[in-house]
Amino acid sequence: MIELANELGVSSYVFFTCSAAILGFVFYLPIHYNQIGREFETSDSDSIIPAYSHPVPTNVVPSFAFNKYGGYASSLKHATRFKETKGIIVNTFAELEPHAVNQLKSDSETLPIYTAGPLLDLEGKRQDSDCERIMKWLDDQPPSSVVFLCFGSMGSFEPDQLAEMAIAIERSGYRFLWAVRSPPFKDDPTKRMGEYSNLSDVLPEGFLERTENRGLLCGWAPQMEVLAHEAVGGFVSHCGWNSTLESLWYGVPVATWPLYAEQQINAFELVRELELALELKLDYRTENAKNLVMAEEIEKAIRCLMDSENPIRGRVKEMKEMSRKAIQNGGSSFISVGRLIEDIHINKANKA
């Protein structure tokens, strides 16, 4: 599309749906390639990436950066093609990622950066019997008493990991809402992930019966509506960027459990850079079959996440207010989008 816009003499802009830090990572890839001459490898030492204030461990580098003929090569191309546009619109706000945003804006080789976030679908998309059942159950729970475990539409675990999670949830004693998705069928790749036909087959014996008065399991959950509910006190999340923005918008603290794509480095940013999340795991990857997280570790994270005295709660609450002010008249994203509109008019006039 950028090439077509250039051929037609039309100004083009990139809408970047991930974080500003990830955009900085993409722009770092050509530098990395010029220095090393290859994609990332698991044995590499920590990387000094300008968009991050801390050295970035190789074990949280996005999965695509290890794939020579796939994501790494295409991301190198993106880093070059992006610079053929008039600017990049990022779904973030300046108060959330001050270091990354300031670094991108101060880089003389980087195009204009417009922070336009948080851009969220606050209306929701699905209202059916499952949604009603979940919301009715939440209505019956005390404020900030429920830990919500949800890993996105593509997030799933094998039965052995689910068993460890169930043990941890039960031992923690907290009320819970747990969205459980099944992995793709290995013997039939045409079948996509969805719900387990019988959860009692993959969870510890008696778990469903012992926790029926304080927990609810589902295959899908209306995440925005759940996070908005006053009963929810913590969120165990895969750290997709949309989920991150949603949790901050509603002031719900997160325990990080990334699965794939750029989620590991998102978790790293939230925990180490921004101090807005609790570390459960940073380097977990779905493709690594040996990545079994034991019940003790999960239980400890849940207890810490739900602790009302955890200082992360205060920081997340402050960021909740900042996220809302950013898009209001006079807010950082409001001003940035206004500047984008002005620049579009200027670029259009210059082409006339």
C-alpha positions as a printed Julia matrix, in Angstrom:
352×3 Matrix{Float64}:
   0.0     0.0    0.0
   2.88    2.38   0.72
   4.29    1.68  -2.73
   0.9     2.32  -4.35
   0.5     5.6   -2.45
   3.93    6.69  -3.63
   3.06    5.84  -7.24
  -0.14    7.88  -7.0
   1.56   10.77  -5.24
  -0.64   10.38  -2.16
   0.69   10.97   1.35
   0.61    7.79   3.41
   0.76    7.13   7.13
   1.31    3.93   9.09
  -1.09    2.97  11.86
   1.02    0.91  14.27
  -1.2    -1.14  16.57
   1.55   -2.26  18.96
   3.48   -0.24  21.53
   5.89    2.61  20.86
   8.64    0.42  22.32
   7.92   -2.31  19.76
   8.09    0.29  17.01
  11.49    1.24  18.39
  12.46   -2.42  18.3
  11.48   -2.65  14.62
  13.62    0.4   13.84
  16.48   -1.2   15.78
  16.51   -4.31  13.57
  18.52   -2.75  10.68
  21.1    -1.59  13.24
  21.25   -5.09  14.67
  21.61   -6.6   11.2
  24.41   -4.19  10.26
  26.26   -5.09  13.45
  25.66   -8.86  13.51
  24.64   -9.76   9.96
  21.97  -12.24  11.01
  18.74  -12.71  12.91
  18.63  -13.06  16.71
  19.77  -16.34  18.27
  18.87  -17.68  21.69
  22.53  -17.61  22.76
  22.86  -13.86  22.13
  23.67  -11.55  25.05
  21.34   -8.75  26.15
  20.65   -6.04  23.57
  20.94   -2.29  24.09
  17.87   -1.0   22.25
  17.32    2.78  22.37
  13.54    2.51  22.87
  14.12    0.63  26.14
  15.83    2.12  29.17
  17.06   -1.3   30.35
  19.11   -3.9   28.43
  16.69   -6.29  26.73
  17.29  -10.0   27.48
  17.28  -12.25  24.44
  14.7   -14.52  26.05
  12.04  -11.79  25.73
  12.86  -10.76  22.15
   9.79  -11.26  19.89
   9.55  -14.67  18.26
   9.64  -13.21  14.75
  13.16  -11.87  15.33
  14.53  -15.44  15.46
  12.98  -16.42  12.13
  15.47  -15.59   9.37
  13.18  -16.13   6.39
   9.95  -15.07   8.04
   9.32  -12.36  10.56
  12.89  -11.06  10.81
  13.24  -10.41   7.09
   9.79   -8.86   6.78
  10.39   -6.65   9.82
  13.64   -5.4    8.3
  11.63   -4.5    5.22
   8.98   -2.76   7.32
  11.64   -0.66   9.07
  12.73    0.62   5.65
   9.29    1.03   4.09
   7.87    2.88   7.1
  10.34    5.68   6.41
   8.76    6.22   2.99
   5.58    7.47   4.68
   4.78   10.85   6.19
   4.45    9.59   9.74
   3.45    6.8   12.11
   0.34    6.75  14.27
   0.87    4.62  17.38
  -1.79    3.18  19.67
  -0.25    4.46  22.87
  -0.1     7.66  24.91
   2.88    9.7   25.97
   2.37    9.23  29.71
   2.44    5.44  29.39
   5.68    5.09  27.4
   7.6     8.32  27.98
  11.04    6.85  27.29
  10.08    5.07  24.07
   7.99    7.96  22.74
  10.66   10.56  23.5
  13.38    8.4   21.97
  11.41    7.92  18.75
  10.62   11.61  18.5
  14.23   12.65  19.17
  15.7    10.3   16.56
  16.48   12.48  13.54
  16.02    9.51  11.19
  12.57    8.64  12.5
   9.44   10.07  10.91
   6.92   12.12  12.88
   5.34   10.0   15.61
   1.71   10.6   16.57
   0.44    9.03  19.79
  -3.28    8.45  19.36
  -4.13    6.01  22.13
  -5.56    4.39  23.94
  -7.8     3.36  21.04
 -10.29    0.89  22.51
 -13.62   -0.63  21.54
 -15.56    0.43  24.62
 -18.88   -0.71  23.18
 -18.05   -4.42  23.16
 -18.95   -6.83  20.38
 -20.83   -9.78  21.78
 -23.96  -10.04  23.89
 -25.28  -13.59  24.18
 -26.21  -16.16  26.81
 -22.55  -16.84  27.7
 -21.89  -13.15  28.21
 -25.01  -12.75  30.32
 -24.06  -15.76  32.45
 -20.59  -14.36  33.12
 -21.77  -10.85  33.93
 -24.54  -12.14  36.2
 -21.99  -14.23  38.1
 -19.71  -11.21  38.5
 -22.63   -9.16  39.81
 -22.86  -11.59  42.74
 -19.18  -11.24  43.74
 -17.71   -8.68  46.19
 -15.67   -5.75  44.82
 -12.08   -6.53  43.75
 -12.44  -10.17  44.82
 -12.11  -11.99  41.48
  -8.92  -12.9   39.65
  -9.56  -13.02  35.89
  -7.44  -15.43  33.83
  -7.71  -14.87  30.09
  -5.12  -15.29  27.34
  -6.74  -13.92  24.21
  -8.59  -15.63  21.39
  -5.44  -17.54  20.35
  -4.12  -18.34  23.82
  -4.35  -21.94  24.97
  -2.59  -24.51  27.14
  -2.05  -28.25  27.1
  -3.78  -30.33  29.83
  -0.63  -30.68  31.98
  -0.3   -26.89  32.24
  -4.02  -26.48  32.9
  -3.69  -28.91  35.79
  -0.95  -26.81  37.39
  -3.05  -23.68  36.93
  -6.07  -25.33  38.51
  -4.06  -26.45  41.54
  -2.72  -22.92  42.0
  -6.14  -21.31  41.64
  -7.68  -23.67  44.16
  -4.88  -23.25  46.7
  -4.96  -19.46  46.41
  -8.48  -19.38  47.8
  -9.52  -16.47  45.59
 -12.66  -16.23  43.53
 -11.87  -16.64  39.86
 -13.13  -16.3   36.32
 -11.05  -18.49  34.02
 -11.33  -18.51  30.22
 -10.01  -21.9   29.08
  -9.21  -22.48  25.41
  -8.12  -25.75  23.87
  -5.0   -25.92  21.62
  -5.35  -26.67  17.9
  -5.94  -30.34  17.17
  -2.59  -31.88  16.22
  -4.22  -34.74  14.3
  -6.51  -32.41  12.38
  -5.0   -28.97  11.63
  -8.24  -27.86   9.98
  -9.86  -27.69  13.42
  -9.1   -24.46  15.19
  -8.76  -23.94  18.92
 -11.9   -23.5   20.89
 -13.47  -24.94  24.0
 -12.7   -28.27  25.62
 -15.69  -30.55  25.23
 -15.36  -31.76  28.82
 -13.24  -29.75  31.24
 -13.37  -32.49  33.87
 -11.19  -34.59  31.54
  -8.31  -32.1   31.62
  -8.56  -30.61  35.12
  -7.65  -32.3   38.43
 -10.27  -34.7   39.7
 -12.88  -32.92  41.79
 -11.63  -29.4   40.96
 -14.89  -28.27  39.39
 -16.93  -29.53  42.32
 -14.65  -28.09  45.0
 -14.54  -24.62  43.44
 -18.07  -24.3   42.08
 -19.08  -21.79  44.77
 -16.21  -19.38  44.11
 -15.25  -19.82  40.47
 -16.57  -19.79  36.93
 -14.96  -21.35  33.88
 -15.78  -20.44  30.3
 -14.34  -20.9   26.82
 -14.72  -17.25  25.89
 -15.16  -14.12  27.98
 -16.19  -10.55  27.06
 -12.86   -9.15  28.2
 -13.69   -5.45  28.12
 -16.9    -5.92  30.08
 -15.17   -8.18  32.58
 -12.29   -5.77  33.2
 -14.81   -2.95  33.65
 -16.65   -4.84  36.39
 -15.95   -3.77  39.97
 -15.71   -7.39  41.14
 -12.48   -7.96  39.17
  -9.36   -7.3   41.23
  -6.59   -8.78  39.07
  -5.89  -10.01  35.56
  -3.55  -12.87  34.58
  -2.88  -11.92  30.97
  -0.92  -12.88  27.86
   0.09   -9.21  27.53
  -1.22   -8.56  24.06
  -1.08   -4.8   23.54
  -4.85   -4.31  23.3
  -5.33   -6.3   26.51
  -2.65   -4.2   28.17
  -4.37   -0.94  27.23
  -7.74   -2.32  28.33
  -6.43   -3.36  31.74
  -4.87    0.06  32.3
  -8.01    1.86  31.14
 -10.0     0.09  33.85
  -7.23    0.17  36.44
  -6.89   -3.61  36.81
  -3.37   -4.81  37.76
  -1.84   -7.55  35.61
   0.27  -10.62  36.25
   2.23  -11.33  33.06
   2.06  -14.66  31.24
   3.05  -14.03  27.59
   2.59  -16.76  25.0
   3.76  -15.75  21.51
   4.6   -12.95  19.03
   5.74   -9.77  20.81
   4.03  -10.58  24.11
   7.26  -11.45  25.94
   8.8    -8.04  25.31
   5.47   -6.4   26.19
   5.63   -8.19  29.54
   9.24   -7.07  29.98
   8.26   -3.46  29.32
   5.33   -3.59  31.74
   7.33   -5.18  34.56
  10.86   -3.79  34.21
  10.45   -0.56  32.28
   7.11    0.79  33.5
   6.63   -1.08  36.81
   2.94   -1.46  35.99
   2.64   -5.24  36.19
   3.6    -8.19  38.34
   5.96  -10.76  36.86
   4.51  -14.25  36.72
   6.52  -15.14  33.61
   8.38  -13.0   31.09
   9.94  -15.57  28.79
   7.22  -18.21  28.49
   6.65  -19.29  24.88
   3.87  -21.57  23.67
   6.17  -23.27  21.16
   8.5   -24.49  23.93
   7.01  -27.73  25.21
   9.29  -27.7   28.27
   7.83  -24.43  29.54
   5.71  -25.98  32.31
   4.94  -23.39  34.99
   4.4   -25.1   38.32
   1.45  -24.5   40.64
   3.59  -22.99  43.41
   4.82  -20.21  41.12
   1.34  -19.46  39.81
  -0.22  -19.45  43.27
   2.43  -17.06  44.58
   1.79  -14.67  41.69
  -1.98  -14.76  42.17
  -1.66  -14.0   45.89
   0.7   -11.11  45.2
  -1.5    -9.79  42.39
  -4.62   -9.79  44.57
  -2.89   -8.26  47.59
  -4.65   -4.96  48.27
  -1.38   -3.5   49.59
   0.62   -4.24  46.44
   2.12   -0.89  45.3
   1.45   -1.8   41.68
  -2.24   -1.15  42.37
  -1.57    2.5   43.09
   0.55    2.97  39.97
  -2.05    1.27  37.78
  -4.78    3.46  39.27
  -2.74    6.57  38.42
  -2.21    5.32  34.86
  -5.95    4.71  34.56
  -6.54    8.41  35.13
  -3.73    9.37  32.75
  -5.11    7.14  30.0
  -8.46    8.9   30.15
  -6.99   12.39  30.3
  -4.8    11.63  27.27
  -7.78   11.48  24.91
  -9.7    14.38  26.42
  -9.52   17.92  25.09
  -6.03   19.18  25.9
  -4.67   15.7   26.59
  -1.46   14.38  25.04
  -3.14   12.13  22.47
  -5.8    14.74  21.68
  -3.07   17.26  20.9
  -1.05   14.7   18.94
  -4.01   13.77  16.72
  -4.65   17.47  16.15
  -1.06   17.83  14.99
  -1.56   14.85  12.67
  -4.58   16.53  11.07
  -2.62   19.76  10.59
   0.29   17.87   9.02
  -2.03   16.03   6.65
  -3.38   19.36   5.41
   0.15   20.75   5.04
   1.34   17.71   3.1
  -1.74   17.89   0.88
  -1.13   21.58   0.17
   2.52   20.93  -0.65
   1.48   18.36  -3.27
  -1.06   20.69  -4.87
